[in-house]
Amino acid sequence: MLNHAFLSASASHRWLNCPPSAKLCASVKDEGSPYAQQGTDAHALCEYKVLHALGQPAQDPTPDLTWFDQEMDSCTDQYCSYVMEQLEKARTYCPDPRVLVEQRLDFSKWVPDGFGTGDCLIVADHTLHIIDFKYGVGILVDAEQNPQMMCYALGALDTYDGIYDIDSVKMTIFQPRRENISTWTISKDGLLSWAEETLKPTAQLAYDGKGDFKAGDHCQFCKVKAACRKRAEYNLELARYDFEMPAALDDTEIAAILSKVDELVAWGNDIKEYALRQAQSGIHYEGWKVVEGRSNRKYTDDAAVAATVTSAGYDPYEKKLMGITAMTSLLGKKKFEQLLGSLVYKPPGKPTLVPETDKRPAMNTAQDDFKED
């Protein structure tokens, strides 16, 4: 019998867009990764530091952390400072706000067996603040209309709305390794409307294994994304183009390709990784074989190499200026600004073509430069 407790808040972006994927993913075993363990270690350190700052008993997990380093220490310090700053703000409009760390949140009123763990809640009159720590660096996470955060907010409202007079919910993603603090606020009524009109009916479809499969950016963390037929159909739509030289394609065709090309590349890479794992387990694909890839030479013993080269009268080490993050950790944020604030700048980013829904302002193009005032 299938365990139906699979509609997690962290996967809600996927199952809200593709309800039947929930049951498929529930049948696939989770595979741990170094990145996941790194995130777990960082969260454990965050929990300790916030509890310690609040004067609550907590055991320092640092000696038992596999991935602890200076960067993790600095990032978790920043998170703790942010939480305490938000607590002080809450105290300006509520005399007795509560801070809850690693709080289990039940939102099963809207999602069957739905629950999750909130990194930090600041519960106060008027505003409920949900703060979620993200240690990952690969993907920039946005708080706006973030379904994971909204599910957590619903669980918190269901428990604390009767204790505090809450009328709005603030949700913050704190992602220090991307220098990203993203905050979005929604009224309590707006959140509850979304829960009843969108979350609840879609969650029921997912729970029952019903609804339509749909491909899109939500496929990224799907466990069955490589072998998913709907995703293949979505990407193979590009096969109707003959891929002649770009001059043979009109602007409409190019726009259609642009809207799917990133997903097409990701899908192709997922297929290759999936096929490699299958081939290594014994599956044969006609016309393909597994070989040893190219590799680079490495030292067998770094310390021995350094000692040998030094004794021969040479300096075996390269000298390199620390990056901004490492330098900030070395000096401290305040000292860094005092000493180096005037010596730091942010150059313009490389031009990138993105959908019009992207929040960044458009750059001037050559056509704009020739427009008359």
C-alpha positions in Angstrom: 0.0 0.0 0.0 1.3 3.5 -1.0 2.2 5.8 1.8 0.2 9.0 0.9 2.3 11.3 3.1 4.2 12.5 0.0 2.8 15.9 -0.7 5.7 17.8 0.9 5.9 21.6 0.9 9.4 21.5 -0.6 8.0 19.7 -3.6 4.8 21.7 -3.9 6.0 23.8 -6.9 6.2 20.5 -8.8 3.0 18.8 -7.8 0.9 21.9 -8.0 2.0 22.2 -11.7 2.0 18.4 -12.4 -0.3 16.7 -9.9 0.2 13.0 -11.0 4.0 13.3 -10.6 3.6 13.1 -6.8 2.7 9.3 -6.9 5.4 8.6 -9.4 8.1 10.3 -7.4 6.8 8.6 -4.2 7.7 5.2 -5.7 11.3 6.2 -6.3 13.9 5.9 -3.5 15.5 9.2 -2.4 19.2 9.4 -3.2 21.3 11.5 -0.9 23.8 14.0 -2.2 26.8 16.0 -0.7 24.8 19.2 -1.3 21.9 17.9 0.7 24.1 17.0 3.6 25.9 20.3 3.4 22.5 22.0 3.7 21.5 19.8 6.6 24.7 20.8 8.5 24.1 24.5 7.8 20.6 24.3 9.1 21.7 22.6 12.3 24.2 25.4 12.9 21.5 28.0 12.2 19.2 26.4 14.7 21.9 26.4 17.4 22.9 30.0 16.8 19.4 31.4 16.9 18.5 29.4 20.0 21.7 30.5 21.7 21.0 34.2 20.8 17.5 33.8 22.3 19.0 32.5 25.5 17.5 29.1 25.1 19.4 25.8 25.8 21.0 24.3 22.8 24.0 22.1 22.0 26.7 23.3 19.6 26.7 20.8 16.7 29.9 22.1 15.1 32.1 19.2 16.2 29.8 16.7 14.5 29.3 18.7 11.3 30.9 17.1 8.2 30.8 20.2 6.0 31.6 22.9 8.5 34.0 25.6 7.3 34.6 29.3 7.5 32.0 30.1 4.9 29.3 28.1 6.7 30.2 29.8 10.0 29.9 33.3 8.4 26.6 32.5 6.5 24.9 31.1 9.6 26.1 34.2 11.6 24.5 36.4 9.0 21.2 34.4 9.3 21.2 34.6 13.0 21.7 38.4 12.9 18.9 38.8 10.4 16.5 36.8 12.6 17.3 38.9 15.7 16.9 42.1 13.7 13.5 41.0 12.5 12.6 40.1 16.1 13.4 43.6 17.2 11.2 45.0 14.5 8.3 42.8 15.6 8.7 44.1 19.1 8.0 47.7 17.9 4.4 46.7 17.1 3.8 43.7 19.4 4.9 43.5 23.0 5.3 39.7 23.1 6.3 38.1 19.8 7.3 34.5 19.8 10.2 33.0 17.9 9.9 29.4 16.9 12.9 27.5 15.5 12.7 24.3 13.4 8.9 24.2 14.0 6.8 21.4 12.7 3.9 22.9 10.7 0.8 21.0 9.8 -1.2 22.2 6.8 -3.2 19.0 6.3 -6.4 21.1 6.4 -5.6 21.9 2.7 -3.1 19.2 1.7 -3.7 15.5 2.7 -1.2 14.5 5.3 0.6 17.8 4.6 3.3 18.9 7.0 6.8 20.4 7.0 9.4 22.1 9.1 9.7 25.9 9.3 13.3 27.2 9.9 12.1 30.2 11.8 8.7 31.8 12.6 8.3 35.1 14.3 4.7 35.2 15.4 3.3 38.6 16.4 0.1 40.6 16.3 -0.5 42.0 12.8 2.3 40.1 11.0 3.4 36.5 10.9 7.0 36.3 9.5 8.2 33.0 8.0 12.0 32.9 7.4 13.5 30.1 5.3 17.3 29.6 5.2 18.7 28.3 1.9 22.4 27.3 1.8 22.4 26.3 -1.9 24.3 28.4 -4.3 23.2 27.0 -7.7 19.6 28.3 -7.9 18.4 31.7 -6.8 15.2 31.3 -4.8 12.4 33.9 -4.8 9.9 34.4 -2.0 7.2 35.8 -4.2 4.3 33.4 -4.6 6.6 30.6 -3.3 4.3 27.7 -2.6 6.6 26.0 -0.1 6.6 29.2 2.0 2.9 29.6 1.5 2.2 26.1 2.8 4.4 26.8 5.8 2.5 30.0 6.4 -0.8 28.2 6.3 0.4 25.7 8.9 1.6 28.5 11.2 -1.7 30.4 10.7 -3.7 27.3 11.6 -1.9 27.1 14.9 -1.3 30.7 16.0 -4.0 32.8 14.4 -6.2 32.4 17.4 -3.4 33.4 19.8 -2.2 36.5 17.9 -4.3 38.9 15.8 -2.6 38.3 12.5 -3.7 40.1 9.3 -0.7 39.6 7.0 2.0 37.1 6.4 5.6 38.0 5.4 7.8 35.4 3.8 11.5 35.7 3.5 14.1 33.5 1.7 17.6 34.1 3.3 20.2 32.8 0.8 23.5 34.2 1.9 25.8 32.5 -0.6 23.8 34.3 -3.4 23.6 37.5 -1.4 19.8 37.1 -1.7 17.3 38.2 0.8 13.9 37.9 -0.9 10.8 39.0 1.0 7.1 38.9 -0.1 4.0 39.8 1.9 0.4 38.7 1.4 -2.7 39.4 3.3 -4.1 36.6 5.5 -7.3 36.6 3.5 -5.3 36.4 0.2 -3.4 33.4 1.5 -6.5 31.6 2.6 -8.2 32.3 -0.7 -5.2 30.7 -2.5 -5.3 27.8 -0.2 -9.0 27.1 -0.8 -9.2 27.9 -4.5 -5.8 26.5 -5.8 -3.9 24.5 -3.2 -6.7 22.3 -1.8 -8.2 21.1 -5.0 -4.8 20.5 -6.7 -3.4 18.7 -3.7 -6.4 16.4 -3.8 -5.7 15.6 -7.4 -2.1 14.8 -6.5 -3.1 12.7 -3.6 -5.4 10.6 -5.8 -2.9 10.4 -8.6 -5.1 12.3 -11.0 -4.8 15.4 -13.1 -2.7 16.1 -16.1 1.1 15.7 -16.5 2.7 18.9 -17.4 6.4 19.7 -18.3 8.2 22.9 -17.4 10.8 24.4 -15.0 9.2 22.5 -12.1 10.6 19.3 -13.6 14.1 20.2 -12.3 13.9 18.2 -9.1 11.5 15.5 -10.3 12.8 12.0 -9.6 11.4 10.7 -12.9 12.2 13.6 -15.1 14.7 11.7 -17.3 12.2 9.0 -18.4 9.0 11.2 -18.3 7.1 10.8 -21.6 5.3 14.2 -21.2 8.6 16.0 -20.8 9.9 14.2 -23.9 6.8 15.3 -25.9 7.3 18.8 -24.7 10.9 19.0 -25.8 10.5 17.0 -29.0 8.1 19.7 -30.3 11.3 21.4 -31.4 11.9 18.5 -33.8 9.5 20.1 -36.2 12.1 22.7 -37.0 14.7 21.5 -39.4 17.4 23.5 -37.6 18.7 25.1 -40.7 21.0 28.2 -40.5 19.4 30.8 -38.3 18.8 33.1 -41.3 16.3 30.6 -42.6 14.1 31.0 -39.4 11.8 33.9 -39.0 11.5 35.9 -35.8 8.4 33.9 -34.6 10.2 30.6 -35.0 13.2 31.8 -33.2 11.0 33.1 -30.3 9.4 29.7 -30.1 12.7 28.0 -29.9 14.1 30.5 -27.3 11.1 29.7 -25.0 12.1 26.0 -24.8 15.8 25.8 -25.5 17.0 25.9 -21.9 14.6 23.2 -20.9 15.6 21.2 -24.0 19.3 21.3 -23.1 18.5 20.4 -19.4 16.3 17.5 -20.7 19.1 16.2 -23.0 21.6 16.2 -20.1 19.1 14.4 -17.9 18.6 11.7 -20.5 22.4 11.3 -20.9 22.9 11.0 -17.1 20.0 8.5 -16.8 21.2 6.4 -19.7 24.7 6.3 -18.2 23.4 5.0 -14.8 21.3 2.4 -16.6 24.1 1.3 -18.9 26.4 0.9 -15.8 23.8 -1.4 -14.3 23.8 -3.6 -17.3 21.2 -2.1 -19.7 22.5 -2.0 -23.4 21.5 0.8 -25.7 22.0 -0.1 -29.4 25.0 1.7 -30.8 26.3 2.9 -27.4 28.9 1.7 -24.9 30.4 2.8 -21.6 34.1 3.8 -21.7 36.5 5.5 -19.3 36.5 9.3 -19.7 39.5 11.6 -20.0 41.2 12.6 -16.8 44.0 14.9 -15.7 47.2 14.0 -13.9 47.2 14.6 -10.1 49.8 14.5 -7.3 49.8 11.4 -5.1 50.9 13.4 -2.1 50.6 17.3 -2.0 52.8 17.7 1.1 55.6 15.5 -0.3 55.5 17.4 -3.6 55.8 20.8 -1.8 58.7 19.5 0.4 60.5 18.1 -2.6 60.2 21.3 -4.7 61.1 23.5 -1.7 64.3 21.5 -1.0 65.2 22.0 -4.6 65.2 25.7 -4.1 61.9 26.6 -5.6 58.6 28.1 -4.3 55.8 25.6 -5.1 52.9 27.8 -4.1 50.9 30.4 -6.1 49.8 33.6 -4.3 46.3 34.8 -5.0 44.2 37.6 -3.5 41.3 36.4 -1.5 37.9 36.8 -3.0 35.3 39.2 -1.5 33.4 36.6 0.5 36.6 35.1 2.0 38.0 38.6 2.7 34.7 39.6 4.4 34.9 36.5 6.6 38.6 37.3 7.5 38.0 41.0 8.4 34.4 41.0 9.5 31.7 42.9 7.6 32.1 46.2 9.4 35.9 46.2 9.1 35.7 45.2 5.5 33.5 48.2 4.7 35.8 50.5 6.6 39.0 49.3 4.8 37.8 48.2 1.4 34.4 49.7 0.8 35.7 52.3 -1.7 37.8 49.6 -3.5 34.9 47.4 -4.3 32.5 47.8 -7.3 30.0 45.7 -9.1 30.6 45.6 -12.8 27.6 45.3 -15.2 26.6 41.7 -15.9 27.0 40.0 -19.2 24.0 40.6 -21.5 21.6 37.7 -21.2 18.4 37.0 -23.1 15.5 36.2 -20.7 11.7 36.0 -20.9 9.8 39.4 -20.5 8.4 38.1 -17.2 12.0 38.5 -15.7 12.0 41.3 -13.1 15.3 42.8 -14.2 15.0 46.0 -16.3 15.8 45.7 -20.0 19.1 46.9 -21.2 19.5 49.4 -24.0 19.9 47.8 -27.4 21.5 49.2 -30.6 18.0 50.0 -31.8 17.3 52.1 -28.6 20.5 54.0 -29.1 19.4 55.2 -32.5 16.0 56.3 -31.4 15.3 60.0 -31.5 14.7 61.8 -28.2 
